[in-house]
Amino acid sequence: MLKVSCNVSNCSYYMNNECKACKVNILGESARNNNQTSCNTFLQKGECSTLTSNFNPDGRVQIHCNVTNCIHNRNKDCNLQNILVDSETPRPQMTYGTFCSNFEQGK
C-alpha cells in the first residue's frame, strides 16, 4: 500500500505524521530540487478543515505527480511505496510552502 508520511502538521489531512487524503498531487514540472516541488493537496487547518470529501482515514492513497524530471515519476504516478511531504516553514499557509522530500532529478 502506498503511504504518504507528512510533517506538515497544519494541513487538514495531517494525522499522526501521515497524510489521510485519498489522492495526493505533487507539483513542480520543471523542478531541479525538492524545494521546487509542492503538495497541491495541502489545505490549511482551520480555513479548510470541513472539506473532507478527499479524506481517507485508513491511509490508502494515490500519489499523482507532475514532476516529469523526477526519477520516481512513471506516467504521472509516483513509483515509490512511501513518500515524505515536508515544509519549508513550521506552518505553511499555501501549497508552495510544502515539498516532496523524495524528489530526485533525472538526467
N, C-alpha and C positions, 0 to 999 in steps of 0.2 A: 504494500500500500504506500502511495506517495504521502509524504509528510512535509509540512512547512513549519519549521521552527521559527519563532519570532521573538525579537527583542523590543518591538515597538508597543510598549505597554499601554499607550493611549489610543490604540486602534480599537474600534468596536468589535473586531473579530478576534482580538487577543484574549487567550485564556491559558494560564499556566505555561507560558513560554511557547505556545503553539498558536497557529492561525486556524480558526474554525470556519473559514469561508469555504464554500463548495468549490469555488473556482478562484484562482489567483492569477492576475495578469501582471507580468513583468514587462516594463517598457524600457527603451533605450536602444533603438535600432542601430545607431552608429556608435555605440559606447566603446570606449578604449580602456576603461577601468570600471570597477564596480560602483563607484560614486556617480557614474553617468547612467546608471540604471535606476529604476524606481518601481515600487509596488503600486500599481494603479488600483488595486483593490482596497488600499488604505482608506478608512473612514474614521475621522476623529471622534473619539468617545464624547458623549455629551451632545454634540451637534447632530450626530447621525446615529445615535445608539438605538433608535427604534426601527432602523432599516434592517430587518432580519431575513429577508427573502433569500439571501445568499448564505445564511448561517447554517453550519452543519456540525453539531456537537460531537459526532462520532469520529471526526478527523479525516474522513475521506475527502481528497481534494484533487482537482485537476490543475496543473500548472501550465498556463499558456504564456508563451514568451515570444516577444517580437525582437529580441536582441539577436539578430541574424548572424552576427560575427562571434557569438559565444560558442565554444566547442561543445557545450551540452545541449544546444538547440537542435532539435530534429523536427523539421517541418512545423515550426512554431510551437512545439511542445518541448518541455524540459525532459531530458532523459535520465536525470538523477532521481533517486528514490527519496531524497531529503534535501531541502534547501534551507538556508537561513536568511530571513529578511531582517535587516538591521536598520538603524537610523543614524544620521549624522549628528543629531542633537538629541537630548534626552526625551523631548516631547515634540516631534514634528507636527506641523499643522496642515501640511499639504503632502501629496504623494512624492514630490521631488525631494523631500527630506528623508525618504526611505531608499534602501538599495538592496540588491541581491548580493549577498556575500560570496556566492559560489560562481560568479561571473569569471570566466577565463577566456581571454581573447584568442581567437583562432588566427590562422595565417592570413 
